Amino acid sequence: MIIIMRPDASEEQVNHVVEKLKQHGFGVHLSKGVERTVIGAIGDKSVIELETLQMLPGVSEIIPIRKPYKLVSREFKAQDTVVKITESLSIGAGQKIAVIAGPCSVEGKEEILEVAREVKKAGAIALRGGAFKPRTSPYSFQGLGAEGLELLKEAKKKESLPIVTEALDTRDVELVAKYADIIQIGARNMQNFMLLREVGKTGKPVLLKRGAGATLEELLMSAEYILSEGNRNVILCERGIRTIENYTRNTLDLSAVPVIKKLSHLPVIVDPSHGTGKWDLVPAMAKAAVAAGADGLLIEVHPHPDEALSDGPQSLKPDTFAELMKDLKLIAQAVGREM
């Protein structure tokens, strides 16, 4: 539920309500705005009479949250969340459309430095690259691990690009958090609830991908795990779902963008690379995602896709990516946004 305090409520009155809620086992999330203070209370409403709360000094209104996901819902927070990545870079709430680009996997020093240089030159605001890779086959390339993180660190230092990389296991979270500016949770781990809690505890921005068979409500419930640990810096990612169609790798659900924005205050980006699995379809779907209102894009770029150790068929070459970035600026302008 949401407790809305009166505009003239004192800090002492706010603290009294917070303590009352904590005494009854509620998790409390405080949001202080310019005009009013809102207290989000997560817990069993049956343990306290709402009339009792309503009588507390300074309380203006109590609103139940009907959705199963509480902290991520529009009911809890009407304003769009802005996720701050660096002092000068944020994602969400009508900010510039953020394009994150790079290879599926970090394969070596020369490759990651070349990609970092090229995607930055084209206008990307962050570098993606997997150091730990979840693969369907245990015999496929699994990533370079800690060595890959060091190479990402070197690329970040050289090109001044924030790093987005995936954490696969609770045991790796602390290590990944030392290197990553944004910790990615991949589609396969969307409902790994212990992992979600661990990345929530880091306080680092988290990029949460929708599972291939997950509903939007399930995606939002997974985000709830991260926010429940006190980490509100979550970016949702639509990357395609599994349907009866097999021409593309997945079916990219672009309707997810406006639906998520209706249901939640969290920013949402789109991954057209995994969403299609085919490099020649990526530009069209990237443009469509911007037109649909996405706050950003996650695009795979590799200097030699035919030699890539993973996801080569869906990776753009640097020159193709640069051309796409030019086209995206026009689409963004057409819908009142900018790159």
C-alpha positions as CSV (number, residue, x, y, z in Angstrom):
1,M,0.0,0.0,0.0
2,I,1.0,3.6,-0.4
3,I,0.7,6.1,2.4
4,I,0.5,9.7,1.2
5,M,1.5,12.3,3.7
6,R,0.0,15.8,4.0
7,P,2.1,18.6,2.3
8,D,2.7,20.1,5.7
9,A,3.6,16.8,7.5
10,S,6.7,17.2,9.6
11,E,9.7,14.9,9.5
12,E,8.8,13.7,12.9
13,Q,5.4,12.6,11.7
14,V,6.8,10.9,8.7
15,N,9.3,9.0,10.9
16,H,6.5,8.0,13.3
17,V,4.5,6.4,10.4
18,V,7.6,4.6,9.1
19,E,8.4,3.2,12.6
20,K,4.8,2.1,13.0
21,L,5.0,0.2,9.7
22,K,8.3,-1.5,10.6
23,Q,6.9,-2.6,13.9
24,H,4.3,-4.6,12.1
25,G,6.8,-6.2,9.7
26,F,6.4,-4.0,6.7
27,G,9.2,-3.2,4.3
28,V,9.3,0.5,3.9
29,H,10.3,2.6,0.9
30,L,10.3,6.4,1.3
31,S,10.0,8.8,-1.6
32,K,10.3,12.5,-0.8
33,G,9.0,14.8,-3.5
34,V,8.9,18.5,-3.8
35,E,5.2,18.7,-2.8
36,R,4.7,15.6,-0.7
37,T,6.2,12.5,0.9
38,V,5.0,9.1,-0.2
39,I,5.6,6.0,1.9
40,G,5.5,2.6,0.2
41,A,4.6,-0.3,2.6
42,I,5.2,-3.8,1.4
43,G,3.8,-6.6,3.6
44,D,0.7,-8.2,5.0
45,K,-2.0,-5.6,5.3
46,S,-4.1,-7.8,7.6
47,V,-1.7,-7.3,10.5
48,I,-2.8,-3.6,11.0
49,E,-6.0,-1.8,10.6
50,L,-5.8,0.8,7.8
51,E,-8.0,3.0,9.9
52,T,-5.3,3.0,12.5
53,L,-2.8,4.3,10.0
54,Q,-5.2,6.9,8.6
55,M,-5.5,8.4,12.1
56,L,-1.8,9.0,12.5
57,P,-0.8,12.7,12.4
58,G,0.3,13.9,9.0
59,V,-1.3,11.1,7.0
60,S,-3.4,12.3,4.1
61,E,-4.5,9.2,2.2
62,I,-3.9,5.4,2.0
63,I,-4.0,3.7,-1.4
64,P,-3.8,-0.1,-1.8
65,I,-1.6,-1.4,-4.6
66,R,-3.7,-3.9,-6.5
67,K,-0.9,-5.3,-8.7
68,P,1.1,-8.4,-7.5
69,Y,4.3,-6.4,-8.2
70,K,4.4,-3.4,-5.9
71,L,7.6,-1.4,-6.1
72,V,7.8,-1.5,-9.9
73,S,4.2,-0.5,-10.5
74,R,2.8,2.8,-11.7
75,E,0.6,2.7,-8.7
76,F,3.6,3.0,-6.4
77,K,5.4,5.6,-8.5
78,A,3.7,7.7,-11.2
79,Q,6.9,9.4,-12.4
80,D,9.2,7.6,-14.8
81,T,12.4,6.3,-13.1
82,V,15.7,7.7,-14.4
83,V,18.6,5.2,-13.9
84,K,21.9,7.1,-13.4
85,I,24.8,5.2,-14.9
86,T,27.5,7.9,-14.6
87,E,27.5,11.6,-13.6
88,S,26.7,12.5,-17.2
89,L,24.7,9.4,-18.4
90,S,21.2,8.4,-17.5
91,I,18.6,6.1,-19.0
92,G,14.8,6.7,-18.9
93,A,12.2,9.4,-18.4
94,G,12.5,10.9,-21.9
95,Q,16.2,11.3,-21.8
96,K,18.3,10.7,-24.9
97,I,17.8,7.3,-26.4
98,A,20.7,5.2,-25.1
99,V,22.4,2.7,-27.5
100,I,24.6,0.0,-25.9
101,A,26.7,-1.9,-28.4
102,G,29.4,-4.5,-28.5
103,P,30.1,-8.2,-29.1
104,C,28.2,-11.1,-27.7
105,S,31.4,-12.3,-26.1
106,V,34.8,-10.8,-25.2
107,E,37.1,-12.9,-27.3
108,G,40.4,-11.1,-27.1
109,K,42.1,-7.8,-26.6
110,E,42.3,-6.7,-30.2
111,E,38.7,-7.5,-30.9
112,I,37.2,-5.7,-27.8
113,L,39.4,-2.6,-28.3
114,E,38.4,-2.3,-32.0
115,V,34.7,-2.7,-31.2
116,A,34.9,-0.2,-28.4
117,R,36.5,2.3,-30.6
118,E,34.1,1.8,-33.5
119,V,30.8,1.8,-31.5
120,K,31.9,4.9,-29.6
121,K,32.7,6.7,-32.8
122,A,29.3,5.8,-34.1
123,G,27.5,7.2,-31.0
124,A,27.0,4.3,-28.6
125,I,27.0,5.4,-24.9
126,A,28.1,2.1,-23.4
127,L,30.0,-1.1,-24.4
128,R,28.4,-4.5,-24.0
129,G,30.4,-7.7,-23.9
130,G,30.1,-11.1,-22.2
131,A,32.9,-12.4,-20.0
132,F,30.7,-15.2,-18.6
133,K,28.5,-16.7,-21.3
134,P,25.5,-19.0,-20.7
135,R,25.3,-21.4,-23.7
136,T,22.8,-24.1,-24.7
137,S,25.6,-26.6,-25.3
138,P,28.3,-27.3,-22.6
139,Y,30.8,-27.6,-25.4
140,S,30.3,-24.1,-26.8
141,F,32.5,-21.1,-25.9
142,Q,31.7,-20.1,-22.3
143,G,33.5,-16.8,-22.2
144,L,36.9,-15.8,-20.8
145,G,35.7,-15.2,-17.3
146,A,37.9,-12.9,-15.2
147,E,40.3,-12.4,-18.1
148,G,37.3,-11.0,-20.1
149,L,36.5,-8.6,-17.3
150,E,40.0,-7.3,-17.3
151,L,39.8,-6.7,-21.1
152,L,36.5,-4.9,-20.7
153,K,38.2,-2.7,-18.0
154,E,41.0,-1.9,-20.5
155,A,38.5,-1.0,-23.2
156,K,36.5,1.2,-20.8
157,K,39.7,3.1,-19.8
158,K,40.8,3.6,-23.4
159,E,37.5,4.8,-24.8
160,S,35.7,6.1,-21.7
161,L,32.7,3.9,-22.2
162,P,30.7,2.4,-19.3
163,I,30.6,-1.4,-19.3
164,V,27.6,-3.7,-19.5
165,T,28.3,-7.4,-18.7
166,E,26.4,-10.4,-17.4
167,A,26.5,-12.1,-14.1
168,L,25.5,-15.8,-14.3
169,D,25.9,-17.0,-10.7
170,T,25.5,-15.6,-7.2
171,R,29.2,-16.6,-6.7
172,D,30.2,-14.2,-9.5
173,V,28.2,-11.1,-8.5
174,E,30.8,-9.5,-6.3
175,L,33.5,-10.0,-9.0
176,V,31.3,-8.7,-11.8
177,A,30.2,-5.7,-9.8
178,K,33.8,-4.6,-9.4
179,Y,34.1,-4.1,-13.2
180,A,30.5,-3.5,-14.5
181,D,28.8,-0.2,-14.6
182,I,25.6,-2.1,-15.4
183,I,25.1,-5.7,-14.4
184,Q,23.1,-7.7,-17.0
185,I,20.8,-10.5,-16.0
186,G,20.2,-12.6,-19.1
187,A,16.9,-14.2,-20.3
188,R,17.9,-17.6,-18.9
189,N,18.3,-16.2,-15.4
190,M,15.3,-13.9,-15.3
191,Q,13.7,-16.1,-12.7
192,N,16.9,-17.0,-10.8
193,F,15.6,-15.3,-7.7
194,M,18.7,-15.8,-5.5
195,L,20.8,-14.1,-8.3
196,L,18.2,-11.3,-8.5
197,R,18.5,-10.7,-4.8
198,E,22.3,-10.6,-4.9
199,V,22.5,-8.1,-7.7
200,G,19.9,-6.1,-5.9
201,K,22.2,-5.8,-2.9
202,T,25.0,-4.4,-5.0
203,G,23.1,-1.1,-5.6
204,K,24.5,-1.2,-9.2
205,P,22.3,-0.5,-12.2
206,V,20.8,-3.8,-13.4
207,L,19.7,-4.6,-17.0
208,L,17.1,-7.3,-16.6
209,K,16.2,-9.3,-19.8
210,R,12.8,-10.9,-20.4
211,G,12.9,-14.7,-20.5
212,A,12.0,-16.3,-23.8
213,G,8.8,-17.8,-22.3
214,A,8.0,-15.2,-19.7
215,T,4.9,-13.0,-19.6
216,L,5.3,-9.3,-18.9
217,E,3.9,-9.8,-15.4
218,E,6.6,-12.4,-14.7
219,L,9.3,-9.9,-15.9
220,L,7.9,-7.2,-13.6
221,M,7.8,-9.7,-10.7
222,S,11.4,-10.5,-11.3
223,A,12.3,-6.8,-11.2
224,E,10.4,-6.6,-7.9
225,Y,13.0,-9.0,-6.4
226,I,15.8,-6.5,-7.2
227,L,13.9,-3.5,-6.0
228,S,12.9,-5.3,-2.8
229,E,16.6,-5.3,-1.9
230,G,16.7,-1.5,-2.0
231,N,18.1,-1.2,-5.6
232,R,15.8,0.9,-7.7
233,N,18.2,1.2,-10.6
234,V,16.6,-1.4,-12.9
235,I,16.4,-1.3,-16.7
236,L,14.0,-3.8,-18.3
237,C,14.9,-5.3,-21.7
238,E,12.6,-6.9,-24.3
239,R,14.7,-9.4,-26.3
240,G,12.1,-11.5,-28.0
241,I,10.0,-14.4,-26.9
242,R,9.5,-18.0,-28.2
243,T,6.5,-18.5,-30.5
244,I,5.5,-20.9,-33.2
245,E,7.5,-18.9,-35.8
246,N,10.9,-20.3,-36.5
247,Y,12.2,-18.1,-39.3
248,T,13.6,-15.7,-36.7
249,R,15.5,-16.7,-33.6
250,N,12.7,-15.3,-31.4
251,T,9.6,-13.1,-32.0
252,L,10.5,-9.5,-31.0
253,D,7.5,-8.3,-29.0
254,L,7.6,-4.5,-29.5
255,S,4.1,-4.1,-28.0
256,A,6.0,-4.9,-24.7
257,V,7.4,-1.4,-24.8
258,P,4.2,0.6,-24.4
259,V,2.7,-2.0,-22.2
260,I,5.6,-1.9,-19.7
261,K,5.5,1.9,-19.7
262,K,1.8,1.7,-18.9
263,L,2.3,-0.8,-16.0
264,S,5.7,0.3,-14.6
265,H,7.8,3.4,-14.0
266,L,11.0,1.6,-15.0
267,P,12.9,2.3,-18.3
268,V,12.7,-0.2,-21.0
269,I,15.2,-0.9,-23.8
270,V,15.0,-3.4,-26.8
271,D,17.5,-6.0,-28.0
272,P,16.8,-6.5,-31.7
273,S,19.9,-8.7,-32.1
274,H,18.5,-11.6,-29.9
275,G,15.0,-10.6,-30.9
276,T,15.6,-11.7,-34.5
277,G,18.9,-13.6,-34.6
278,K,19.5,-12.3,-38.1
279,W,21.8,-9.2,-38.7
280,D,19.9,-8.0,-41.7
281,L,16.7,-7.7,-39.6
282,V,18.3,-5.8,-36.8
283,P,18.2,-2.3,-38.4
284,A,14.5,-2.4,-39.2
285,M,13.6,-3.7,-35.7
286,A,15.9,-1.2,-34.0
287,K,14.1,1.7,-35.8
288,A,10.7,0.2,-34.9
289,A,11.7,0.0,-31.3
290,V,12.7,3.7,-31.2
291,A,9.3,4.5,-32.8
292,A,7.5,2.4,-30.2
293,G,9.0,4.5,-27.4
294,A,12.0,2.4,-26.2
295,D,14.4,4.3,-23.9
296,G,17.4,2.5,-25.6
297,L,18.7,-0.3,-27.7
298,L,21.1,-3.2,-27.0
299,I,22.9,-4.1,-30.3
300,E,25.6,-6.7,-31.0
301,V,28.5,-5.5,-33.1
302,H,31.5,-7.6,-34.2
303,P,34.4,-6.7,-36.6
304,H,34.3,-10.1,-38.1
305,P,30.9,-11.8,-37.5
306,D,31.8,-14.8,-39.6
307,E,34.6,-15.6,-37.1
308,A,32.7,-14.7,-33.9
309,L,32.8,-17.4,-31.2
310,S,29.1,-16.7,-30.4
311,D,26.1,-15.0,-32.1
312,G,27.9,-14.1,-35.3
313,P,24.8,-14.3,-37.5
314,Q,23.0,-11.6,-35.5
315,S,26.0,-9.2,-35.2
316,L,26.4,-6.0,-37.2
317,K,29.7,-5.0,-38.7
318,P,30.9,-1.6,-37.4
319,D,30.2,0.2,-40.7
320,T,26.6,-1.2,-40.8
321,F,26.2,-0.1,-37.2
322,A,27.4,3.4,-38.0
323,E,24.9,3.7,-40.8
324,L,22.1,2.5,-38.5
325,M,23.0,5.1,-35.9
326,K,22.5,7.8,-38.6
327,D,19.1,6.4,-39.4
328,L,18.1,6.1,-35.8
329,K,18.7,9.8,-35.3
330,L,16.0,10.6,-37.9
331,I,13.5,8.2,-36.3
332,A,14.2,9.7,-32.9
333,Q,13.6,13.2,-34.2
334,A,10.3,12.1,-35.8
335,V,8.9,10.9,-32.4
336,G,10.2,13.9,-30.4
337,R,13.3,12.2,-29.0
338,E,17.0,12.5,-29.6
339,M,20.1,10.3,-29.8
